[in-house]
Amino acid sequence: MKIKALIGCFLLAAGGLFADQPVLKIGVDAVMSGYAASWGLVNKYSAETTAAMINAAGGWKIGDKVYKVEIVALDDKLDPQLSASNMEKLTSMGIKYIIGPNVDTTEGADIPVVEKAKAMNIVFSYNKEFYALPRTASILGMIASYQAGPVMYKYLMEKKGVKKIAFLARNEADPLNQMKEGEAAAKALGLEIVSTGGTYEPGTTDFSASIQAVIAKGPDLIDLSGVAPPDAALLLKAARESGYKGLLCTETAQDAKVLSQSAGAAAEGFISVGGASTPAIQTPYMQAFVKEYIKRVGEWNDEAGTKVYALEMILRTLQKAGPAAINDTALFKKTMETFTIPNPFVKGNPPLKFVGKAYFQQPHQIGVPMVVNEYHNGDFQPLFIGNVD
């Protein structure tokens, strides 16, 4: 009994020590249900995986303290009103750093809440106004369509002989904006735009009419602007069943499992912006993240190679800015201007910093490598790797 009592006292003491460890809460406000759920779930899974790895190693040191990292994740269901409400909940908890949301409409609703709370969020939508002065609260967490599009089109012109391009987008603000940016980039490169302004309504499941109208214009390349993985799979299937033999691409990240299950062979050759850490360039640290992610989620999602950067950049910037920045985002923003570290995820450890000054007049974008992928045999293969700069 004495031995059992001693063990019990030891466990209580250990629990007390753990309870005394300060906690750093990071929010996630993203779409985790509905047709675009994969985008937000990868935000959540990536943050939780990184936090679990950090906590297993004892925590994250900022100043003289070592913090346990806690992720507080809320589903915005792609609803602007709910997303703003989520932001209010997170900031009312004293959380100053939030990952998400995923599209223009939800970020547009979130910005006033984030700014009022003097918080910051890492966003995965492309509207330049969110990151450009006078806005200072939001950071773009990935490569934007207007950054990737011109690079993709030029590559396909030179390597695949593409001369004619057509655009098709879901009739919502984010995809429509991406189509507009894509058309401008195509025109600047000298591509012939044979079909412009083509849209389909949210909730569409039969894409035959939409895709056939575009195919009839004779494009070499169809750009599915801002397309979410479930819609992409159905569009690809409809295109191939309609006899289209040309190329299809998008500037948004995709999910290999969704493409495989819903499009099958019709997805072969589909080109998209992918995860920033493909196996060919992974460091041991990134390999450990992939292993832990699969253990937690049950599968690997390519987009996690991009979204792994969000929490990492928050924590590393806080570490450089010092403990006062945990509650004072002004110090975080000041540190962003000169922040640079060796990229922990990419072989050779190239510099990782905040970029985007040419687009937003300030460095309010994470310098994630630009990886353009092609889908083959159930998985993505990198075509080439670049960067925003």
Steps between C-alpha positions, in 0.01 A plus 500: 500500500788733581650442154164567335459814706846622399423435132172688538680797657757497221229502233318784674824696522574439132149605409541812704821589323335449163202707607734784599648516151374813320272438204518681168165476321489529121166517319381334182190636326447306179249305290487144636168379358327515164646489148820690591562322832838360396650850487418587861553154643857504371549833681379336819689173459826675411485730801406217736780280367766767545368583847505133601862465385602812689320400818647150488843663498414707808345812348601818318743746657427870476720714720561326833187284490414176323139492383264215428338575163122453490295515178143630526324412173155614384308409182373803306305277256591752226244738654626861535274576798606185683864566417483848652329352807780244529757778486318683778503184713870441443608858564274522809711214638805723470630321190700741285618267222254308285541271198229547236256552343515347149305718256434867419146518635589370846819707523307811400269443797788418734725800437301753709497258794871425476594866468277607790657236725850601385556138404659345190396218269669291235256478210459262204307719258646714227341847498789749498305754703518278809880523518575841350531826688319644686407147619763350731322224695501220241777288346464293183596143590564355154569578134224712344336418167631822345851394599477136389282552190752685282775252590278201418374646174849589381625150581211339312551730203869410478483132594154391379438735210192663652365788292129521587358518852147496644378580850221353712416592860245439773269803526644629828725794588827310554496288180373794292785717624749224415354471151539874451864485610564195280356669194722805555809278531409299189447816297835643614675181386339510158269201543179505298206500741228306317248485783466749784253559779369144506339404833305227675276537803587380852350157563540385139563127467447452125767708323438367148334814363749739662810317382364424151436870439866567575632203302305620195730805483800278423745574784836326548473572874199542730564687824259397778539822697484468879358150483455292817604131483148346481397731214834445326451124496151526347612760246794286390274199457246703302773644277644162408158342453420786262803410289738777605862396439677820606654615828322615818651698786424704810689732732336355812629204701337162439455169681637188328260270687193696386623503141575129509164402650274733300681554170723196463685488168333827395732684741816389318713799405306751712734786596472694827694692760591243762657446837823683561699199617501215251699186596788604275572811707397395853734546794501245786286748697239505223514122475426481873204735449362284218532189715323664796232648272417161351492348847255768614280527189530155344625629166722766345342807343729671251377844600647447847839559339393863465292543815774363725658845474224695678549398862874464453533861383282630783708323763840580352411866453374521860825339612700775328263779603501398867228418756338844489394426140267223620251772589638789295474436126677829424824336615426198281447724195823685565691171520346382172685770310843347561406143592696225326591145597629192317194322358453198733297304244707523180834333428787743496307723741453802268398826670144512627350844552193715453467616139243667276617863513469533122133400523388652831750781571601308811639150576170339598534160337677185617778413256370150428675333204289493183448135403304426183379139487360263242267217602608149393388155614328614817761750620664834423836530323683837508544671164719777638573698816531878520430788741310825519811718477 
